[in-house]
């Protein structure tokens, strides 16, 4: 159906319908960037907003060339086009078909004098209002909606390890990070590594801290393990390397508090937890309150938590002042007593070695998951029965478990299958 063209003397903002003055570049009420409407769309929700030749819309000298095609999602059949009345419509004419291939060349009779402009990359469009352009900080210039960031949801899968990280449902960004990798020991047998880091939200640039720590720890392990360093010693050295990388962030003169929008005054900080599966040995290492769980394939066998939190609650339990239920119900429960960062009291890496006697999976996770599956048996119930055969699927299911529970925090999970060595194969390492 054709619609009447609005009188040119009464233009309104497409964002809030506030009356506009001739020559306005931005709406004075909502800040909408009016330059995005230099070329009006045709009256159809699925076609480009440029007007093809033959519709009667000419481009005169001095007029900006048509912008790249921008399309809207198709509405349900029979439903009105979303927001179509907010645009000044082109002169009545036939609605062009949705282009399926390259658009036809411009009609030279309607082109402005001079050489044709070079084609550039299409501008990003807001995922919420689908009209506004995205500013350098990742927000829509029209509706202000924050756009998805690269780290909001990440997944990685190798042959013997997989990890998933998700922003969760309440945080404005993902401050977790992970690294998974595999290396060959001197005898040629494989070693599988998973590192998970949780940025301390009250610190400056926690997302950078967790990324730096995960990368540094992973690189240190990939360097040490092929040289024959015992996995437990290698894990200790990796945590020290991670701490040094986070400390360097505080000394960066170009990234001081004045460059941070939140302007925290304390140094970048994060927690770290990691696991190595090598030659029949399971090694874990940590600083902070992220955890490692052991979940056997045979769910009739007992699962176990393999780490102890550096937290207020853990200290209360260890001192016999509270039981676990009382301590973790306290509002101070998640106050950490150990972390990586320039303002940490003293770096105390924790490491431990285990030799499981049966196959299973190792779950390495931040508190964004274990808040919803705190006890070992709860983690085992949340993990699917085929976790060892499908580690990525297991990690996805566990992240979904946290999101279904409320997703109050960032959620990061790595899953490493553990296979018991064949009889007689032995291990290159004894327990340390």
VEXKE-656458 format. One record per residue (C-alpha): residue in one letter; x, y negated, z. Coordinates in nm, 2 decimals. Each point is the difference from the previous one (the first is absolute). Example, Ala and Ser with C-alpha at 12.3 -4.5 7.8 and 13.67 -1.06 7.14 Angstrom:
<atoms>
[atom 'A' [1.23 0.45 0.78]]
[atom 'S' [0.14 -0.34 -0.07]]
</atoms>
This chain:
<atoms>
[atom 'X' [0.00 0.00 0.00]]
[atom 'X' [0.13 -0.34 -0.09]]
[atom 'X' [0.04 -0.26 0.27]]
[atom 'X' [-0.02 -0.37 -0.02]]
[atom 'X' [0.33 -0.19 0.01]]
[atom 'X' [0.05 -0.22 0.31]]
[atom 'X' [0.01 -0.37 -0.08]]
[atom 'X' [0.36 -0.11 -0.01]]
[atom 'X' [-0.08 -0.29 0.23]]
[atom 'X' [-0.08 0.24 0.29]]
[atom 'X' [0.29 0.25 0.04]]
[atom 'X' [0.01 0.20 0.32]]
[atom 'X' [0.27 0.21 0.17]]
[atom 'X' [-0.02 0.37 -0.09]]
[atom 'X' [0.11 0.09 0.35]]
[atom 'X' [-0.24 -0.20 0.21]]
[atom 'X' [-0.22 -0.19 -0.25]]
[atom 'X' [0.11 -0.34 0.13]]
[atom 'X' [-0.05 -0.28 -0.26]]
[atom 'X' [0.33 -0.08 -0.17]]
[atom 'X' [0.14 -0.33 -0.14]]
[atom 'X' [0.13 -0.02 -0.36]]
[atom 'X' [0.37 0.08 0.00]]
[atom 'X' [0.00 0.20 0.33]]
[atom 'X' [0.28 0.27 0.01]]
[atom 'X' [-0.11 0.14 0.33]]
[atom 'X' [-0.33 0.01 0.19]]
[atom 'X' [0.00 -0.24 0.29]]
[atom 'X' [-0.22 0.23 0.20]]
[atom 'X' [0.15 0.35 -0.03]]
[atom 'X' [0.33 -0.07 -0.19]]
[atom 'X' [-0.10 0.21 -0.30]]
[atom 'X' [0.26 -0.03 -0.28]]
[atom 'X' [-0.21 -0.14 -0.28]]
[atom 'X' [0.28 0.03 -0.26]]
[atom 'X' [-0.09 0.37 -0.01]]
[atom 'X' [-0.32 -0.10 -0.18]]
[atom 'X' [0.16 -0.19 -0.29]]
[atom 'X' [-0.16 0.25 -0.23]]
[atom 'X' [-0.35 0.11 0.10]]
[atom 'X' [-0.12 0.36 -0.04]]
[atom 'X' [-0.26 0.13 -0.22]]
[atom 'X' [-0.32 0.12 0.16]]
[atom 'X' [0.09 0.37 0.05]]
[atom 'X' [0.17 0.16 0.30]]
[atom 'X' [0.23 0.23 -0.19]]
[atom 'X' [0.16 -0.21 -0.26]]
[atom 'X' [0.30 -0.24 0.00]]
[atom 'X' [-0.07 -0.35 0.11]]
[atom 'X' [0.17 -0.13 -0.32]]
[atom 'X' [-0.25 -0.08 -0.27]]
[atom 'X' [0.08 0.19 -0.33]]
[atom 'X' [-0.02 -0.16 -0.34]]
[atom 'X' [-0.34 -0.04 -0.14]]
[atom 'X' [-0.19 -0.09 0.32]]
[atom 'X' [0.00 -0.37 -0.07]]
[atom 'X' [0.25 -0.10 0.27]]
[atom 'X' [0.28 -0.20 -0.16]]
[atom 'X' [0.33 -0.09 0.15]]
[atom 'X' [0.10 -0.35 -0.07]]
[atom 'X' [0.34 -0.17 0.02]]
[atom 'X' [0.14 -0.04 0.35]]
[atom 'X' [-0.21 0.29 0.13]]
[atom 'X' [0.18 0.27 0.19]]
[atom 'X' [0.03 0.34 -0.18]]
[atom 'X' [-0.24 0.27 0.12]]
[atom 'X' [0.13 0.19 0.31]]
[atom 'X' [0.06 0.37 -0.01]]
[atom 'X' [-0.32 0.22 0.01]]
[atom 'X' [-0.15 0.05 0.34]]
[atom 'X' [-0.28 0.25 0.05]]
[atom 'X' [-0.26 0.07 0.26]]
[atom 'X' [-0.12 0.33 0.12]]
[atom 'X' [-0.31 0.12 -0.16]]
[atom 'X' [-0.31 -0.04 0.22]]
[atom 'X' [-0.27 0.27 0.03]]
[atom 'X' [-0.22 0.03 -0.31]]
[atom 'X' [-0.26 -0.27 0.01]]
[atom 'X' [0.17 -0.20 0.28]]
[atom 'X' [0.10 -0.37 -0.05]]
[atom 'X' [0.36 -0.07 -0.08]]
[atom 'X' [0.19 -0.09 0.32]]
[atom 'X' [0.04 -0.38 0.03]]
[atom 'X' [-0.08 -0.07 -0.36]]
[atom 'X' [-0.20 -0.31 0.09]]
[atom 'X' [0.30 -0.15 0.16]]
[atom 'X' [0.17 -0.05 -0.33]]
[atom 'X' [-0.08 -0.25 -0.27]]
[atom 'X' [-0.11 0.21 -0.29]]
[atom 'X' [0.12 -0.02 -0.36]]
[atom 'X' [-0.22 -0.12 -0.28]]
[atom 'X' [-0.27 0.25 -0.08]]
[atom 'X' [0.11 0.26 -0.24]]
[atom 'X' [0.03 0.38 -0.04]]
[atom 'X' [0.16 0.19 0.28]]
[atom 'X' [0.32 0.17 -0.13]]
[atom 'X' [0.04 0.37 0.05]]
[atom 'X' [0.25 0.12 0.27]]
[atom 'X' [0.34 0.01 -0.17]]
[atom 'X' [0.14 0.36 -0.02]]
[atom 'X' [0.33 -0.09 -0.17]]
[atom 'X' [0.21 -0.31 -0.07]]
[atom 'X' [-0.21 -0.32 -0.03]]
[atom 'X' [-0.03 -0.15 -0.34]]
[atom 'X' [0.24 -0.28 -0.09]]
[atom 'X' [-0.12 -0.35 0.07]]
[atom 'X' [-0.20 -0.19 -0.27]]
[atom 'X' [0.25 -0.26 -0.14]]
[atom 'X' [-0.30 -0.24 -0.06]]
[atom 'X' [-0.05 -0.02 0.38]]
[atom 'X' [0.36 0.00 0.12]]
[atom 'X' [0.18 -0.30 0.13]]
[atom 'X' [0.29 -0.14 -0.22]]
[atom 'X' [0.34 0.13 0.08]]
[atom 'X' [0.16 0.34 0.06]]
[atom 'X' [-0.19 0.27 0.19]]
[atom 'X' [0.11 0.03 0.36]]
[atom 'X' [0.18 0.32 0.10]]
[atom 'X' [-0.21 0.25 0.18]]
[atom 'X' [0.08 0.04 0.37]]
[atom 'X' [-0.09 0.25 0.27]]
[atom 'X' [-0.36 0.00 0.12]]
[atom 'X' [-0.04 -0.18 0.33]]
[atom 'X' [-0.10 0.21 0.30]]
[atom 'X' [-0.37 -0.03 0.09]]
[atom 'X' [-0.14 0.02 0.35]]
[atom 'X' [-0.13 0.35 0.09]]
[atom 'X' [-0.28 -0.16 0.21]]
[atom 'X' [-0.16 -0.28 -0.21]]
[atom 'X' [0.17 0.11 -0.33]]
[atom 'X' [0.03 -0.36 -0.12]]
[atom 'X' [0.27 -0.17 0.22]]
[atom 'X' [0.37 0.00 -0.07]]
[atom 'X' [0.24 0.14 0.25]]
[atom 'X' [0.25 -0.24 0.17]]
[atom 'X' [0.36 0.09 0.07]]
[atom 'X' [-0.09 0.10 0.36]]
[atom 'X' [-0.25 0.27 -0.12]]
[atom 'X' [-0.33 -0.19 0.06]]
[atom 'X' [-0.28 -0.09 -0.24]]
[atom 'X' [0.00 -0.37 -0.08]]
[atom 'X' [-0.38 0.02 -0.04]]
[atom 'X' [-0.14 0.21 0.29]]
[atom 'X' [0.32 0.03 0.22]]
[atom 'X' [-0.02 0.38 0.00]]
[atom 'X' [0.34 0.17 0.08]]
[atom 'X' [0.10 0.23 -0.28]]
[atom 'X' [0.12 0.36 0.04]]
[atom 'X' [0.38 0.02 0.07]]
[atom 'X' [0.23 0.26 -0.13]]
[atom 'X' [0.05 0.15 0.35]]
[atom 'X' [-0.37 0.01 0.09]]
[atom 'X' [-0.01 0.36 -0.10]]
[atom 'X' [0.30 0.21 -0.11]]
[atom 'X' [0.06 0.37 -0.06]]
[atom 'X' [0.30 0.20 -0.09]]
[atom 'X' [0.05 0.38 -0.05]]
[atom 'X' [0.31 0.21 -0.05]]
[atom 'X' [0.02 0.38 -0.02]]
[atom 'X' [0.02 0.05 0.38]]
[atom 'X' [-0.13 -0.33 0.15]]
[atom 'X' [-0.27 -0.25 -0.05]]
[atom 'X' [-0.10 -0.33 0.16]]
[atom 'X' [-0.29 -0.25 0.00]]
[atom 'X' [-0.02 -0.35 0.14]]
[atom 'X' [-0.32 -0.21 0.02]]
[atom 'X' [-0.07 -0.35 0.13]]
[atom 'X' [-0.30 0.12 0.20]]
[atom 'X' [-0.33 -0.18 0.03]]
[atom 'X' [0.09 -0.28 0.24]]
[atom 'X' [0.35 -0.13 -0.08]]
[atom 'X' [0.06 -0.26 -0.27]]
[atom 'X' [0.31 0.17 -0.12]]
[atom 'X' [0.19 0.33 0.03]]
[atom 'X' [0.30 -0.03 0.24]]
[atom 'X' [0.09 0.37 -0.01]]
[atom 'X' [0.26 0.15 -0.24]]
[atom 'X' [0.12 0.35 -0.08]]
[atom 'X' [0.28 0.18 -0.19]]
[atom 'X' [0.00 0.36 -0.11]]
[atom 'X' [0.29 0.18 -0.17]]
[atom 'X' [0.19 0.32 -0.05]]
[atom 'X' [0.37 0.07 0.00]]
[atom 'X' [0.22 0.31 -0.04]]
[atom 'X' [0.22 0.12 0.29]]
[atom 'X' [0.36 0.11 -0.07]]
[atom 'X' [-0.11 0.36 -0.04]]
[atom 'X' [-0.26 -0.11 -0.26]]
[atom 'X' [-0.31 0.05 0.22]]
[atom 'X' [-0.25 -0.28 0.00]]
[atom 'X' [-0.06 -0.25 0.28]]
[atom 'X' [-0.33 -0.20 0.00]]
[atom 'X' [-0.03 -0.34 0.16]]
[atom 'X' [-0.30 -0.21 0.11]]
[atom 'X' [0.04 -0.34 0.17]]
[atom 'X' [-0.31 -0.20 0.13]]
[atom 'X' [0.03 -0.36 0.14]]
[atom 'X' [-0.27 -0.22 0.16]]
[atom 'X' [0.06 -0.37 0.00]]
[atom 'X' [-0.06 -0.18 0.33]]
[atom 'X' [-0.28 -0.24 -0.07]]
[atom 'X' [0.09 -0.25 0.26]]
[atom 'X' [0.35 -0.04 -0.16]]
[atom 'X' [0.10 -0.21 -0.30]]
[atom 'X' [-0.02 0.17 -0.34]]
[atom 'X' [-0.08 0.35 0.14]]
[atom 'X' [-0.07 0.13 -0.35]]
[atom 'X' [0.35 -0.08 -0.11]]
[atom 'X' [0.14 0.16 0.32]]
[atom 'X' [-0.17 0.33 -0.06]]
[atom 'X' [0.10 0.01 -0.37]]
[atom 'X' [0.36 -0.08 0.08]]
[atom 'X' [0.02 0.26 0.27]]
[atom 'X' [-0.16 0.28 -0.20]]
[atom 'X' [0.23 -0.07 -0.30]]
[atom 'X' [0.32 -0.02 0.22]]
[atom 'X' [-0.08 0.32 0.19]]
[atom 'X' [-0.08 0.19 -0.31]]
[atom 'X' [0.32 -0.11 -0.18]]
[atom 'X' [0.21 0.09 0.31]]
[atom 'X' [-0.14 0.35 0.01]]
[atom 'X' [0.05 0.05 -0.38]]
[atom 'X' [0.36 -0.10 0.05]]
[atom 'X' [0.07 0.21 0.32]]
[atom 'X' [-0.18 0.33 -0.07]]
[atom 'X' [0.18 0.10 -0.32]]
[atom 'X' [0.33 -0.07 0.18]]
[atom 'X' [-0.08 0.27 0.26]]
[atom 'X' [-0.10 -0.23 0.29]]
[atom 'X' [-0.22 0.19 0.24]]
[atom 'X' [-0.36 -0.11 -0.05]]
[atom 'X' [-0.04 -0.11 0.36]]
[atom 'X' [0.31 -0.21 -0.02]]
[atom 'X' [-0.10 -0.13 -0.34]]
[atom 'X' [-0.34 -0.11 0.14]]
[atom 'X' [0.17 -0.19 0.29]]
[atom 'X' [0.22 -0.18 -0.25]]
[atom 'X' [-0.30 -0.08 -0.22]]
[atom 'X' [-0.19 -0.16 0.28]]
[atom 'X' [0.31 -0.21 0.08]]
[atom 'X' [0.02 -0.11 -0.37]]
[atom 'X' [-0.37 -0.08 0.00]]
[atom 'X' [0.04 -0.22 0.31]]
[atom 'X' [0.29 -0.19 -0.16]]
[atom 'X' [-0.20 -0.06 -0.31]]
[atom 'X' [-0.29 -0.15 0.20]]
[atom 'X' [0.25 -0.21 0.21]]
[atom 'X' [0.13 -0.16 -0.32]]
[atom 'X' [-0.35 -0.13 -0.08]]
[atom 'X' [0.02 -0.22 0.31]]
[atom 'X' [0.33 -0.15 -0.12]]
[atom 'X' [-0.14 -0.08 -0.35]]
[atom 'X' [0.02 -0.39 -0.02]]
[atom 'X' [-0.24 -0.01 -0.29]]
[atom 'X' [-0.27 0.19 0.19]]
[atom 'X' [-0.03 -0.18 0.33]]
[atom 'X' [-0.33 -0.07 0.18]]
[atom 'X' [-0.06 -0.31 -0.21]]
[atom 'X' [-0.04 0.23 -0.30]]
[atom 'X' [-0.25 0.23 0.17]]
[atom 'X' [-0.37 -0.11 -0.01]]
[atom 'X' [-0.06 0.14 0.34]]
[atom 'X' [0.32 -0.16 0.15]]
[atom 'X' [0.07 0.25 0.26]]
[atom 'X' [0.31 -0.07 0.20]]
[atom 'X' [0.11 0.35 0.07]]
[atom 'X' [0.22 0.20 -0.23]]
[atom 'X' [-0.12 0.25 -0.26]]
[atom 'X' [-0.07 0.34 0.16]]
[atom 'X' [-0.14 0.34 -0.07]]
[atom 'X' [-0.01 0.36 0.14]]
[atom 'X' [0.14 0.30 -0.18]]
[atom 'X' [-0.06 0.37 0.00]]
[atom 'X' [0.15 0.26 -0.23]]
[atom 'X' [0.03 0.37 -0.07]]
[atom 'X' [0.25 0.22 -0.18]]
[atom 'X' [-0.07 0.36 -0.11]]
[atom 'X' [0.32 0.17 -0.09]]
[atom 'X' [0.12 0.36 0.01]]
[atom 'X' [-0.27 0.13 0.24]]
[atom 'X' [0.05 -0.30 0.23]]
[atom 'X' [-0.24 -0.28 0.08]]
[atom 'X' [0.16 -0.32 0.13]]
[atom 'X' [-0.20 -0.30 0.12]]
[atom 'X' [0.11 -0.35 0.10]]
[atom 'X' [-0.18 -0.31 0.11]]
[atom 'X' [-0.01 -0.34 0.17]]
[atom 'X' [-0.34 -0.13 0.10]]
[atom 'X' [-0.34 0.16 0.01]]
[atom 'X' [-0.04 0.16 -0.34]]
[atom 'X' [-0.01 0.38 0.02]]
[atom 'X' [0.08 0.34 -0.14]]
[atom 'X' [-0.25 0.30 0.04]]
[atom 'X' [0.05 0.36 -0.08]]
[atom 'X' [-0.30 0.18 -0.15]]
[atom 'X' [0.05 0.38 -0.07]]
[atom 'X' [-0.17 0.15 -0.30]]
[atom 'X' [-0.16 0.25 0.24]]
[atom 'X' [-0.24 -0.22 0.18]]
[atom 'X' [-0.04 0.25 0.28]]
[atom 'X' [0.36 -0.08 0.10]]
[atom 'X' [0.05 -0.31 0.21]]
[atom 'X' [0.09 -0.33 -0.17]]
[atom 'X' [0.24 -0.25 0.18]]
[atom 'X' [0.10 -0.36 0.01]]
[atom 'X' [0.38 -0.02 -0.04]]
[atom 'X' [0.07 -0.37 0.11]]
[atom 'X' [-0.05 -0.21 0.31]]
[atom 'X' [-0.12 -0.35 -0.04]]
[atom 'X' [0.21 -0.30 0.10]]
[atom 'X' [-0.31 -0.17 0.15]]
[atom 'X' [-0.14 -0.13 0.32]]
[atom 'X' [-0.25 0.29 0.02]]
[atom 'X' [0.28 0.26 -0.04]]
[atom 'X' [0.20 -0.17 0.27]]
[atom 'X' [-0.30 0.01 0.24]]
[atom 'X' [-0.06 0.37 -0.07]]
[atom 'X' [0.37 0.09 0.03]]
[atom 'X' [0.02 -0.18 0.34]]
[atom 'X' [-0.30 0.19 0.12]]
[atom 'X' [-0.20 -0.32 0.06]]
[atom 'X' [-0.28 0.09 -0.24]]
[atom 'X' [-0.12 0.30 -0.20]]
[atom 'X' [-0.01 -0.02 -0.37]]
[atom 'X' [-0.37 -0.08 -0.03]]
[atom 'X' [0.03 -0.28 0.25]]
[atom 'X' [0.32 -0.15 -0.16]]
[atom 'X' [-0.13 0.00 -0.36]]
[atom 'X' [-0.33 -0.15 0.11]]
[atom 'X' [0.18 -0.30 0.14]]
[atom 'X' [0.02 -0.31 -0.21]]
[atom 'X' [0.38 0.00 0.04]]
[atom 'X' [0.03 0.35 -0.13]]
[atom 'X' [0.15 -0.09 -0.34]]
[atom 'X' [0.25 -0.25 0.12]]
[atom 'X' [0.32 0.14 -0.13]]
[atom 'X' [0.33 0.02 0.20]]
[atom 'X' [0.22 0.09 -0.29]]
[atom 'X' [0.03 -0.14 -0.35]]
[atom 'X' [0.24 -0.10 -0.28]]
[atom 'X' [0.08 -0.37 -0.02]]
[atom 'X' [0.25 -0.26 0.11]]
[atom 'X' [-0.19 -0.07 0.32]]
[atom 'X' [-0.02 0.37 0.11]]
[atom 'X' [0.14 0.04 0.35]]
[atom 'X' [0.22 0.30 -0.09]]
[atom 'X' [-0.01 0.24 -0.29]]
[atom 'X' [-0.06 0.35 0.13]]
[atom 'X' [-0.06 0.24 -0.29]]
[atom 'X' [-0.18 0.32 0.10]]
[atom 'X' [0.07 0.33 -0.19]]
[atom 'X' [-0.10 0.36 0.05]]
[atom 'X' [0.04 0.33 -0.19]]
[atom 'X' [-0.24 0.29 -0.03]]
[atom 'X' [-0.01 0.34 -0.16]]
[atom 'X' [-0.36 0.09 -0.07]]
[atom 'X' [-0.07 0.37 -0.01]]
[atom 'X' [-0.28 -0.02 -0.24]]
[atom 'X' [-0.10 -0.21 -0.31]]
[atom 'X' [-0.19 -0.32 0.04]]
[atom 'X' [0.01 -0.37 -0.08]]
[atom 'X' [0.17 -0.29 0.16]]
[atom 'X' [-0.22 -0.31 0.03]]
[atom 'X' [0.19 -0.33 0.03]]
[atom 'X' [-0.23 -0.30 0.07]]
[atom 'X' [-0.06 -0.34 0.15]]
[atom 'X' [-0.25 -0.07 0.28]]
[atom 'X' [-0.24 -0.11 -0.27]]
[atom 'X' [-0.07 0.38 -0.04]]
[atom 'X' [0.07 0.15 0.34]]
[atom 'X' [-0.24 -0.25 0.17]]
[atom 'X' [-0.27 0.21 -0.16]]
[atom 'X' [0.17 0.34 0.06]]
[atom 'X' [0.21 -0.05 0.31]]
[atom 'X' [0.03 0.35 0.13]]
[atom 'X' [0.19 0.27 -0.20]]
[atom 'X' [-0.31 0.21 -0.03]]
[atom 'X' [-0.20 -0.30 -0.14]]
[atom 'X' [0.27 -0.05 -0.26]]
[atom 'X' [-0.02 0.36 -0.09]]
[atom 'X' [-0.38 -0.02 -0.04]]
[atom 'X' [0.03 -0.30 -0.22]]
[atom 'X' [0.26 0.16 -0.23]]
[atom 'X' [-0.14 0.22 -0.28]]
[atom 'X' [0.07 0.37 0.01]]
[atom 'X' [0.20 -0.01 -0.33]]
[atom 'X' [0.23 -0.28 0.13]]
[atom 'X' [0.32 0.19 -0.08]]
[atom 'X' [-0.11 0.07 -0.36]]
[atom 'X' [-0.13 -0.35 -0.06]]
[atom 'X' [0.19 -0.25 0.21]]
[atom 'X' [-0.12 -0.31 -0.20]]
[atom 'X' [-0.36 0.11 0.05]]
[atom 'X' [0.07 0.05 0.37]]
[atom 'X' [0.14 -0.35 0.03]]
[atom 'X' [-0.30 -0.14 -0.19]]
[atom 'X' [-0.24 0.18 0.23]]
[atom 'X' [0.17 -0.12 0.31]]
[atom 'X' [0.00 -0.36 -0.12]]
[atom 'X' [-0.37 0.05 -0.07]]
[atom 'X' [-0.05 0.13 0.35]]
[atom 'X' [0.14 -0.32 0.14]]
[atom 'X' [-0.21 -0.22 -0.23]]
[atom 'X' [-0.31 0.19 0.08]]
[atom 'X' [0.08 -0.05 0.37]]
[atom 'X' [0.01 -0.38 -0.04]]
[atom 'X' [0.33 -0.08 -0.17]]
[atom 'X' [0.09 -0.26 0.25]]
[atom 'X' [0.37 0.02 -0.09]]
[atom 'X' [0.23 0.07 -0.29]]
[atom 'X' [0.02 0.37 -0.06]]
[atom 'X' [0.31 0.19 -0.13]]
[atom 'X' [0.04 0.38 -0.01]]
[atom 'X' [0.28 0.22 -0.14]]
[atom 'X' [-0.05 0.38 -0.02]]
[atom 'X' [0.29 0.24 -0.03]]
[atom 'X' [-0.07 0.38 -0.05]]
[atom 'X' [0.23 0.22 0.21]]
[atom 'X' [0.07 0.35 -0.12]]
[atom 'X' [0.17 0.25 0.23]]
[atom 'X' [0.32 0.13 -0.16]]
[atom 'X' [0.00 0.36 -0.13]]
[atom 'X' [0.12 0.27 0.24]]
[atom 'X' [0.38 0.01 -0.01]]
[atom 'X' [0.04 -0.34 -0.17]]
[atom 'X' [0.09 -0.17 0.33]]
[atom 'X' [0.06 -0.37 0.04]]
[atom 'X' [0.29 -0.22 -0.07]]
[atom 'X' [-0.05 -0.17 0.33]]
[atom 'X' [-0.06 0.10 0.35]]
[atom 'X' [-0.22 -0.20 0.23]]
[atom 'X' [0.17 -0.30 0.15]]
</atoms>
